Amino acid sequence: MNMAASSSTTMPPSIPVIFSTKTPYQLPPQKFMIPASWRRFQLSQLINTALALPRVVPFDFLIRGVLLGGSLSEVSNGEVSLSRASSHDTGTCE
């Protein structure tokens, strides 16, 4: 492997994320390193894939009680705890 080539390749910044929910769609309570550029759609895909859901469930994400409307990097200041709710499930997340 060429060391010069590997040192010039940079990984996009990642943010440690902890998911929590009051819905039936539980993930283990652990930190996930998520690309800072990810938005609701990518996060929703991650949850659907991780849980191997039989049909796609759209999720909304809250960061400190505020609905995620942009990328994680736009609202993050380090570690993020994301609450999530199915978009069909209203008012169940803090």
All heavy atoms as an XYZ file, in Angstrom:
713
protein
N       0.843     -1.185      0.000
C       0.000      0.000      0.000
C       0.884      1.241      0.000
O       1.848      1.343      0.743
C      -0.903     -0.034      1.235
C      -1.858      1.097      1.318
S      -3.000      0.727      2.669
C      -3.785      2.247      2.809
N       0.551      2.191     -0.773
C       1.303      3.426     -0.885
C       0.927      4.350      0.276
O      -0.199      4.807      0.375
C       0.995      4.086     -2.228
C       1.797      5.342     -2.459
O       2.373      5.905     -1.540
N       1.824      5.775     -3.694
N       1.865      4.615      1.154
C       1.590      5.431      2.345
C       1.225      6.867      1.970
O       0.419      7.487      2.622
C       2.790      5.428      3.292
C       3.071      4.076      3.912
S       1.634      3.418      4.786
C       1.624      4.461      6.219
N       1.827      7.405      0.925
C       1.516      8.773      0.503
C       0.062      8.877      0.063
O      -0.622      9.841      0.371
C       2.447      9.212     -0.618
N      -0.417      7.863     -0.647
C      -1.810      7.883     -1.115
C      -2.772      7.771      0.054
O      -3.800      8.430      0.095
C      -2.050      6.755     -2.105
N      -2.469      6.924      1.041
C      -3.385      6.748      2.161
C      -3.421      7.968      3.072
O      -4.441      8.264      3.672
C      -3.024      5.494      2.957
O      -1.769      5.666      3.564
N      -2.304      8.700      3.176
C      -2.303      9.874      4.049
C      -3.045     11.056      3.429
O      -3.507     11.937      4.130
C      -0.877     10.277      4.422
O      -0.191     10.677      3.260
N      -3.178     11.061      2.086
C      -3.883     12.160      1.451
C      -5.390     11.932      1.396
O      -6.150     12.829      1.102
C      -3.339     12.391      0.042
O      -3.629     11.273     -0.770
N      -5.829     10.705      1.676
C      -7.248     10.388      1.687
C      -7.812     10.756      3.049
O      -7.343     10.260      4.068
C      -7.477      8.887      1.421
O      -6.832      8.546      0.205
C      -8.942      8.572      1.342
N      -8.800     11.621      3.054
C      -9.393     12.012      4.330
C     -10.802     11.466      4.429
O     -11.543     11.426      3.446
C      -9.437     13.549      4.487
O     -10.195     14.089      3.402
C      -8.042     14.138      4.487
N     -11.154     11.042      5.602
C     -12.495     10.548      5.881
C     -13.375     11.745      6.215
O     -12.918     12.688      6.855
C     -12.468      9.575      7.068
C     -11.640      8.324      6.817
S     -12.357      7.258      5.566
C     -13.830      6.731      6.382
N     -14.639     11.712      5.793
C     -15.524     12.806      6.181
C     -15.700     12.790      7.696
O     -15.620     11.737      8.321
C     -16.833     12.493      5.456
C     -16.747     11.064      5.056
C     -15.292     10.707      4.995
N     -15.922     13.952      8.315
C     -16.075     13.979      9.764
C     -17.289     13.169     10.212
O     -18.312     13.151      9.537
C     -16.250     15.460     10.088
C     -16.514     16.144      8.795
C     -16.063     15.248      7.698
N     -17.123     12.491     11.335
C     -18.206     11.700     11.924
C     -18.553     12.258     13.294
O     -17.720     12.890     13.948
C     -17.804     10.236     12.062
O     -17.637      9.661     10.790
N     -19.778     12.005     13.714
C     -20.269     12.476     15.009
C     -20.769     11.265     15.789
O     -21.505     10.442     15.234
C     -21.429     13.478     14.809
C     -20.933     14.710     14.058
C     -22.063     13.860     16.142
C     -22.042     15.681     13.681
N     -20.380     11.127     17.064
C     -20.937     10.032     17.859
C     -22.409     10.311     18.148
O     -22.767     11.392     18.615
C     -20.092     10.029     19.133
C     -19.408     11.344     19.173
C     -19.405     11.913     17.792
N     -23.262      9.341     17.846
C     -24.708      9.493     17.999
C     -25.243      8.361     18.852
O     -24.854      7.211     18.687
C     -25.406      9.477     16.614
C     -26.911      9.469     16.748
C     -24.952     10.660     15.772
N     -26.145      8.705     19.757
C     -26.864      7.718     20.561
C     -28.343      7.864     20.219
O     -28.902      8.951     20.321
C     -26.637      7.937     22.063
C     -25.148      7.826     22.389
C     -27.460      6.941     22.885
C     -24.786      8.248     23.790
N     -28.972      6.773     19.790
C     -30.386      6.798     19.433
C     -31.234      6.387     20.632
O     -30.882      5.471     21.364
C     -30.671      5.816     18.292
C     -30.051      6.207     16.987
C     -28.849      5.657     16.582
C     -30.680      7.114     16.154
C     -28.277      6.008     15.368
C     -30.121      7.480     14.939
C     -28.911      6.923     14.554
N     -32.357      7.060     20.808
C     -33.332      6.652     21.818
C     -34.721      6.858     21.235
O     -34.909      7.674     20.332
C     -33.162      7.456     23.107
O     -33.458      8.819     22.874
N     -35.676      6.117     21.743
C     -37.039      6.226     21.229
C     -38.035      5.688     22.236
O     -37.679      4.904     23.111
C     -37.186      5.475     19.886
O     -38.486      5.710     19.356
C     -36.989      3.987     20.055
N     -39.255      6.122     22.101
C     -40.364      5.558     22.867
C     -41.260      4.732     21.945
O     -42.340      4.348     22.322
C     -41.164      6.666     23.547
C     -40.386      7.362     24.640
C     -41.233      8.400     25.338
C     -40.423      9.091     26.418
N     -41.197     10.130     27.092
N     -40.774      4.487     20.720
C     -41.514      3.666     19.770
C     -41.039      2.222     19.918
O     -40.061      1.954     20.618
C     -41.268      4.136     18.318
O     -39.945      3.776     17.946
C     -41.496      5.630     18.163
N     -41.674      1.267     19.248
C     -41.218     -0.122     19.313
C     -39.920     -0.379     18.539
O     -39.389     -1.471     18.580
C     -42.362     -0.919     18.695
C     -43.399      0.024     18.265
C     -42.952      1.417     18.581
N     -39.386      0.617     17.859
C     -38.206      0.436     17.009
C     -36.930      0.746     17.793
O     -36.309      1.777     17.608
C     -38.311      1.333     15.773
C     -39.583      1.115     14.995
C     -40.604      2.062     15.026
C     -39.777     -0.039     14.248
C     -41.776      1.862     14.315
C     -40.940     -0.249     13.536
C     -41.941      0.705     13.573
O     -43.087      0.508     12.873
N     -36.524     -0.153     18.657
C     -35.383      0.049     19.550
C     -34.073     -0.421     18.932
O     -34.017     -1.484     18.328
C     -35.592     -0.744     20.845
C     -36.812     -0.341     21.643
C     -36.616      0.974     22.371
O     -35.504      1.329     22.743
N     -37.699      1.698     22.555
N     -33.032      0.361     19.087
C     -31.662     -0.041     18.781
C     -30.920     -0.192     20.096
O     -31.320      0.402     21.106
C     -30.950      1.017     17.939
C     -31.303      1.109     16.469
C     -30.535      2.253     15.821
C     -31.007     -0.182     15.751
N     -29.825     -0.957     20.125
C     -29.047     -1.052     21.362
C     -28.566      0.331     21.804
O     -28.256      1.180     20.965
C     -27.849     -1.921     20.978
C     -28.232     -2.598     19.709
C     -29.257     -1.737     19.035
N     -28.516      0.573     23.112
C     -28.062      1.882     23.618
C     -26.546      2.009     23.528
O     -25.834      1.815     24.497
C     -28.543      1.886     25.069
C     -28.568      0.435     25.446
C     -28.917     -0.320     24.183
N     -26.055      2.292     22.355
C     -24.618      2.430     22.124
C     -24.376      3.610     21.207
O     -25.291      4.113     20.565
C     -24.055      1.160     21.486
C     -24.579      0.928     20.070
C     -24.133     -0.398     19.499
O     -24.215     -1.409     20.160
N     -23.670     -0.389     18.264
N     -23.117      4.039     21.149
C     -22.751      5.136     20.247
C     -22.516      4.590     18.841
O     -21.881      3.562     18.665
C     -21.483      5.826     20.722
C     -21.673      6.645     21.952
C     -20.390      7.334     22.343
C     -20.570      8.028     23.670
N     -19.318      8.625     24.141
N     -23.047      5.315     17.877
C     -22.813      5.027     16.468
C     -22.054      6.216     15.899
O     -22.429      7.355     16.144
C     -24.141      4.872     15.707
C     -24.937      3.669     16.116
C     -25.807      3.723     17.194
C     -24.840      2.484     15.405
C     -26.547      2.620     17.569
C     -25.577      1.377     15.767
C     -26.434      1.442     16.856
N     -21.016      5.960     15.131
C     -20.285      7.035     14.468
C     -20.966      7.288     13.122
O     -20.940      6.440     12.232
C     -18.816      6.667     14.285
C     -18.064      6.537     15.602
S     -18.168      7.993     16.669
C     -17.241      9.187     15.721
N     -21.608      8.440     13.007
C     -22.426      8.784     11.851
C     -21.752      9.940     11.101
O     -21.333     10.919     11.721
C     -23.846      9.221     12.301
C     -24.492      8.155     13.190
C     -24.717      9.561     11.099
C     -24.819      6.868     12.504
N     -21.678      9.854      9.766
C     -21.122     10.984      9.004
C     -21.886     12.280      9.317
O     -23.129     12.282      9.358
C     -21.315     10.566      7.544
C     -21.336      9.066      7.590
C     -22.031      8.728      8.894
N     -21.158     13.342      9.546
C     -21.767     14.627      9.927
C     -22.664     15.185      8.837
O     -23.556     15.989      9.106
C     -20.672     15.635     10.272
N     -22.476     14.736      7.611
C     -23.285     15.244      6.494
C     -24.651     14.566      6.397
O     -25.493     15.008      5.617
C     -22.527     15.040      5.182
O     -22.300     13.655      4.969
N     -24.870     13.508      7.181
C     -26.129     12.779      7.071
C     -27.309     13.620      7.517
O     -27.220     14.418      8.436
C     -26.079     11.498      7.874
C     -25.404     10.374      7.145
C     -24.514     10.470      6.126
C     -25.572      8.990      7.402
N     -24.114      9.221      5.734
C     -24.744      8.293      6.495
C     -26.319      8.269      8.322
C     -24.666      6.908      6.475
C     -26.245      6.890      8.305
C     -25.428      6.214      7.380
N     -28.426     13.381      6.852
C     -29.700     14.048      7.132
C     -30.727     12.999      7.558
O     -30.400     11.829      7.692
C     -30.181     14.794      5.885
C     -29.234     15.901      5.462
C     -29.631     16.511      4.120
N     -28.781     17.645      3.807
C     -29.036     18.888      4.187
N     -30.113     19.162      4.879
N     -28.204     19.857      3.868
N     -31.962     13.439      7.738
C     -33.028     12.557      8.204
C     -33.164     11.305      7.332
O     -33.308     10.200      7.841
C     -34.368     13.308      8.241
C     -35.491     12.482      8.856
C     -36.861     13.073      8.596
N     -37.218     13.022      7.189
C     -37.680     11.935      6.567
N     -37.804     10.802      7.194
N     -37.987     11.994      5.285
N     -33.093     11.467      6.020
C     -33.285     10.341      5.121
C     -32.247      9.243      5.368
O     -32.596      8.059      5.477
C     -33.232     10.812      3.660
C     -33.412      9.689      2.674
C     -34.674      9.158      2.442
C     -32.328      9.168      1.996
C     -34.852      8.114      1.536
C     -32.490      8.130      1.091
C     -33.749      7.606      0.860
N     -30.960      9.612      5.461
C     -29.911      8.616      5.687
C     -30.050      7.967      7.060
O     -29.832      6.767      7.208
C     -28.515      9.237      5.545
C     -28.138      9.561      4.134
C     -28.431     11.007      3.763
O     -29.054     11.760      4.496
N     -27.973     11.405      2.590
N     -30.392      8.768      8.069
C     -30.595      8.212      9.409
C     -31.755      7.227      9.416
O     -31.691      6.155     10.029
C     -30.843      9.327     10.424
C     -29.653     10.253     10.674
C     -30.101     11.493     11.432
C     -28.556      9.517     11.423
N     -32.822      7.572      8.722
C     -33.987      6.695      8.617
C     -33.612      5.387      7.915
O     -34.010      4.304      8.345
C     -35.097      7.422      7.854
O     -36.356      7.005      8.267
N     -32.818      5.481      6.855
C     -32.355      4.276      6.163
C     -31.527      3.394      7.092
O     -31.658      2.173      7.077
C     -31.510      4.642      4.947
C     -32.295      5.108      3.759
C     -31.380      5.366      2.564
O     -30.324      5.981      2.690
N     -31.794      4.891      1.413
N     -30.670      4.011      7.894
C     -29.843      3.269      8.841
C     -30.711      2.475      9.816
O     -30.478      1.289     10.044
C     -28.924      4.222      9.611
C     -28.134      3.599     10.755
C     -27.092      2.630     10.227
C     -27.499      4.668     11.605
N     -31.714      3.121     10.392
C     -32.593      2.457     11.353
C     -33.334      1.306     10.686
O     -33.404      0.197     11.222
C     -33.607      3.456     11.967
C     -32.894      4.610     12.652
C     -34.565      2.742     12.911
C     -31.972      4.242     13.769
N     -33.897      1.553      9.505
C     -34.622      0.502      8.792
C     -33.729     -0.690      8.473
O     -34.126     -1.845      8.646
C     -35.251      1.056      7.508
C     -36.541      1.779      7.767
O     -37.596      1.167      7.840
N     -36.484      3.091      7.928
N     -32.492     -0.427      8.054
C     -31.556     -1.502      7.731
C     -31.111     -2.235      8.988
O     -31.091     -3.470      9.019
C     -30.327     -0.936      6.990
O     -30.784     -0.288      5.802
C     -29.339     -2.027      6.631
N     -30.765     -1.503     10.035
C     -30.291     -2.118     11.281
C     -31.348     -3.015     11.911
O     -31.029     -4.059     12.481
C     -29.860     -1.042     12.272
N     -32.602     -2.612     11.793
C     -33.690     -3.395     12.383
C     -34.275     -4.416     11.409
O     -35.157     -5.182     11.792
C     -34.797     -2.462     12.881
C     -34.386     -1.507     14.007
C     -35.539     -0.577     14.353
C     -33.929     -2.284     15.241
N     -33.779     -4.424     10.162
C     -34.275     -5.342      9.128
C     -35.800     -5.329      9.071
O     -36.454     -6.366      9.085
C     -33.745     -6.753      9.372
N     -36.347     -4.119      8.996
C     -37.803     -3.978      8.973
C     -38.366     -4.513      7.660
O     -37.771     -4.314      6.600
C     -38.197     -2.516      9.172
C     -37.775     -1.922     10.517
C     -38.117     -0.435     10.575
C     -38.442     -2.665     11.669
N     -39.520     -5.189      7.709
C     -40.092     -5.777      6.497
C     -40.599     -4.735      5.500
O     -40.716     -5.008      4.314
C     -41.241     -6.632      7.015
C     -41.584     -6.068      8.350
C     -40.321     -5.482      8.894
N     -40.920     -3.549      5.981
C     -41.309     -2.450      5.102
C     -40.621     -1.195      5.616
O     -40.302     -1.085      6.797
C     -42.822     -2.255      5.033
C     -43.459     -1.867      6.346
C     -44.964     -1.604      6.194
N     -45.530     -1.156      7.440
C     -45.484      0.072      7.918
N     -44.885      1.018      7.241
N     -46.024      0.387      9.075
N     -40.382     -0.253      4.727
C     -39.682      0.973      5.098
C     -40.581      1.820      5.993
O     -41.744      2.068      5.689
C     -39.279      1.764      3.839
C     -38.684      3.107      4.210
C     -38.306      0.949      3.005
N     -40.025      2.231      7.127
C     -40.722      3.117      8.059
C     -39.961      4.435      8.074
O     -38.776      4.453      8.393
C     -40.766      2.520      9.489
C     -41.410      3.485     10.459
C     -41.464      1.173      9.489
N     -40.612      5.545      7.699
C     -39.924      6.839      7.761
C     -39.856      7.319      9.215
O     -40.814      7.179      9.964
C     -40.803      7.755      6.912
C     -42.149      7.126      6.944
C     -41.945      5.651      7.133
N     -38.721      7.854      9.608
C     -38.537      8.354     10.961
C     -38.209      9.839     10.934
O     -37.600     10.333      9.985
C     -37.391      7.617     11.671
C     -37.685      6.171     11.942
C     -37.177      5.185     11.122
C     -38.461      5.804     13.023
C     -37.440      3.853     11.363
C     -38.725      4.471     13.281
C     -38.215      3.492     12.449
N     -38.610     10.523     11.986
C     -38.181     11.894     12.243
C     -37.202     11.825     13.400
O     -37.278     10.917     14.235
C     -39.365     12.786     12.608
C     -40.270     13.038     11.417
O     -39.760     13.296     10.318
O     -41.494     12.971     11.602
N     -36.303     12.803     13.499
C     -35.276     12.790     14.533
C     -35.256     14.119     15.265
O     -35.341     15.184     14.643
C     -33.902     12.503     13.912
C     -33.847     11.153     13.269
C     -34.230     10.970     11.950
C     -33.437     10.049     13.996
C     -34.207      9.724     11.358
C     -33.407      8.789     13.417
C     -33.794      8.627     12.096
N     -35.146     14.033     16.582
C     -35.063     15.220     17.427
C     -33.680     15.281     18.053
O     -33.156     14.260     18.503
C     -36.107     15.162     18.539
C     -37.571     15.064     18.100
C     -38.455     14.823     19.311
C     -37.986     16.321     17.390
N     -33.113     16.478     18.093
C     -31.847     16.711     18.788
C     -32.130     17.777     19.831
O     -32.493     18.901     19.488
C     -30.740     17.168     17.820
C     -30.484     16.084     16.787
C     -29.476     17.504     18.602
C     -29.477     16.463     15.738
N     -31.989     17.391     21.084
C     -32.301     18.292     22.208
C     -33.686     18.924     22.027
O     -33.873     20.116     22.221
C     -31.205     19.342     22.360
C     -29.866     18.754     22.805
C     -28.771     19.792     22.918
N     -28.311     20.317     21.646
C     -27.450     19.699     20.829
N     -26.975     18.539     21.134
N     -27.077     20.274     19.706
N     -34.652     18.098     21.597
C     -36.034     18.541     21.471
C     -36.369     19.293     20.200
O     -37.492     19.724     20.013
N     -35.387     19.456     19.290
C     -35.606     20.196     18.051
C     -35.570     19.214     16.882
O     -34.637     18.414     16.760
C     -34.538     21.293     17.855
C     -34.726     22.011     16.535
C     -34.577     22.270     19.014
N     -36.571     19.288     16.009
C     -36.657     18.415     14.846
C     -35.468     18.644     13.926
O     -35.154     19.790     13.578
C     -37.967     18.691     14.099
C     -38.326     17.741     12.973
C     -38.579     16.323     13.506
C     -39.560     18.245     12.249
N     -34.801     17.558     13.532
C     -33.669     17.645     12.618
C     -34.180     18.049     11.244
O     -34.960     17.334     10.629
C     -32.943     16.296     12.532
C     -31.771     16.204     11.562
C     -30.651     17.154     11.974
C     -31.258     14.782     11.470
N     -33.746     19.201     10.773
C     -34.191     19.699      9.476
C     -33.081     19.757      8.455
O     -33.331     19.905      7.266
N     -31.843     19.631      8.896
C     -30.689     19.690      8.001
C     -29.774     18.523      8.287
O     -30.207     17.452      8.687
N     -28.491     18.755      8.114
C     -27.517     17.701      8.388
C     -27.151     17.708      9.871
O     -27.384     18.686     10.581
C     -26.261     17.903      7.540
O     -25.560     19.039      7.993
N     -26.555     16.620     10.320
C     -26.098     16.542     11.708
C     -25.083     17.639     12.015
O     -25.098     18.219     13.093
C     -25.479     15.177     11.990
C     -26.441     13.998     12.051
C     -25.670     12.699     12.209
C     -27.427     14.178     13.194
N     -24.215     17.949     11.052
C     -23.195     18.967     11.294
C     -23.801     20.351     11.506
O     -23.211     21.185     12.178
C     -22.185     19.014     10.144
O     -22.814     19.414      8.945
N     -24.973     20.595     10.954
C     -25.618     21.898     11.105
C     -26.174     22.112     12.513
O     -26.368     23.246     12.932
C     -26.748     22.053     10.085
C     -26.255     22.133      8.653
C     -27.379     22.059      7.629
O     -28.556     22.075      8.014
O     -27.061     21.973      6.433
N     -26.435     21.029     13.236
C     -27.054     21.155     14.557
C     -26.191     20.591     15.680
O     -26.541     20.707     16.838
C     -28.439     20.461     14.587
C     -29.399     21.164     13.658
C     -28.329     18.998     14.229
N     -25.077     20.001     15.332
C     -24.251     19.331     16.325
C     -23.205     20.259     16.917
O     -22.716     21.159     16.272
C     -23.556     18.141     15.662
O     -22.401     17.787     16.349
N     -22.859     19.982     18.155
C     -21.694     20.622     18.770
C     -20.915     19.545     19.525
O     -20.574     19.702     20.664
C     -22.090     21.779     19.681
C     -22.979     21.342     20.816
O     -23.362     20.186     20.890
N     -23.312     22.254     21.700
N     -20.695     18.445     18.852
C     -19.996     17.318     19.471
C     -20.860     16.085     19.420
O     -21.365     15.721     18.381
N     -21.058     15.459     20.559
C     -21.862     14.242     20.634
C     -23.341     14.581     20.552
O     -23.798     15.582     21.080
C     -21.568     13.521     21.953
C     -22.228     12.172     22.051
C     -21.757     11.425     23.276
O     -20.562     11.122     23.359
O     -22.598     11.162     24.134
N     -24.103     13.717     19.893
C     -25.529     13.954     19.677
C     -26.326     12.792     20.226
O     -25.972     11.637     20.022
C     -25.825     14.106     18.165
C     -27.310     14.204     17.914
C     -25.120     15.327     17.608
N     -27.395     13.096     20.931
C     -28.378     12.092     21.310
C     -29.610     12.355     20.469
O     -30.191     13.432     20.540
C     -28.741     12.190     22.795
O     -27.666     11.785     23.580
N     -29.980     11.385     19.649
C     -31.128     11.546     18.765
C     -32.307     10.768     19.306
O     -32.198      9.585     19.591
C     -30.803     11.016     17.363
C     -29.865     11.828     16.513
C     -29.555     11.088     15.224
C     -30.457     13.176     16.196
N     -33.430     11.430     19.452
C     -34.675     10.740     19.734
C     -35.361     10.569     18.405
O     -35.252     11.406     17.524
C     -35.559     11.569     20.665
O     -34.944     11.732     21.908
N     -36.069      9.468     18.254
C     -36.740      9.288     16.976
C     -38.160      8.802     17.179
O     -38.489      8.158     18.159
C     -35.960      8.349     16.067
C     -35.880      6.950     16.539
C     -35.016      6.129     15.593
N     -35.202      4.745     15.880
C     -34.667      4.102     16.890
N     -33.902      4.742     17.732
N     -34.912      2.839     17.103
N     -38.983      9.141     16.206
C     -40.370      8.707     16.183
C     -40.704      8.374     14.750
O     -40.188      8.987     13.828
C     -41.288      9.808     16.683
N     -41.557      7.399     14.593
C     -42.081      7.140     13.263
C     -42.812      8.385     12.825
O     -43.438      9.060     13.635
C     -43.032      5.940     13.324
O     -43.821      5.877     12.173
N     -42.754      8.713     11.553
C     -43.451      9.899     11.105
C     -44.956      9.721     11.235
O     -45.713     10.669     11.161
C     -43.076     10.257      9.670
O     -43.460      9.221      8.810
N     -45.389      8.497     11.473
C     -46.802      8.209     11.700
C     -47.148      8.283     13.179
O     -48.276      8.140     13.559
C     -47.159      6.823     11.163
C     -46.800      6.660      9.717
N     -47.436      7.336      8.719
C     -45.843      5.923      9.125
C     -46.901      6.992      7.550
N     -45.926      6.166      7.784
N     -46.151      8.464     14.011
C     -46.302      8.451     15.456
C     -46.077      9.864     15.960
O     -44.972     10.370     15.923
C     -45.240      7.500     16.034
C     -45.375      7.324     17.533
O     -46.431      7.687     18.067
O     -44.426      6.813     18.127
N     -47.105     10.522     16.412
C     -46.960     11.936     16.758
C     -46.806     12.124     18.255
O     -47.497     11.503     19.048
C     -48.195     12.736     16.279
O     -49.356     12.160     16.867
C     -48.311     12.699     14.781
N     -45.886     12.976     18.625
C     -45.744     13.428     20.008
C     -45.255     12.403     21.002
O     -45.493     12.574     22.176
N     -44.551     11.342     20.581
C     -44.145     10.338     21.563
C     -42.691     10.450     21.974
O     -42.258      9.704     22.821
C     -44.399      8.918     21.034
O     -43.644      8.741     19.860
C     -45.865      8.684     20.775
N     -41.926     11.320     21.366
C     -40.513     11.447     21.723
C     -40.251     12.740     22.462
O     -40.946     13.727     22.265
C     -39.637     11.413     20.467
S     -39.467      9.765     19.818
N     -39.260     12.699     23.319
C     -38.860     13.917     24.045
C     -37.676     14.535     23.369
O     -36.898     13.902     22.752
C     -38.509     13.561     25.490
C     -39.701     13.021     26.218
C     -39.329     12.596     27.632
O     -38.141     12.528     27.978
O     -40.252     12.306     28.374
